[in-house]
Amino acid sequence: MNLLKALFGNYSEKEIKRILPLQKAVLDLEEEYKALSDEALKNKTAEFKERLANG
């Protein structure tokens, strides 16, 4: 069993490897969004809804 685990890892380890790049991308955007005013953030929400509707 330990050999299989060593070769393939476990589910949690795989999920962490999959999620880490996404986490980094989100954290990289933090400063950009911190700098936005409340009004600009409201506009971003509308922009995101439009992008989602357009695919």
Order of alpha helices (4+ residues) and beta strands (2+ residues): alpha-alpha-alpha-alpha
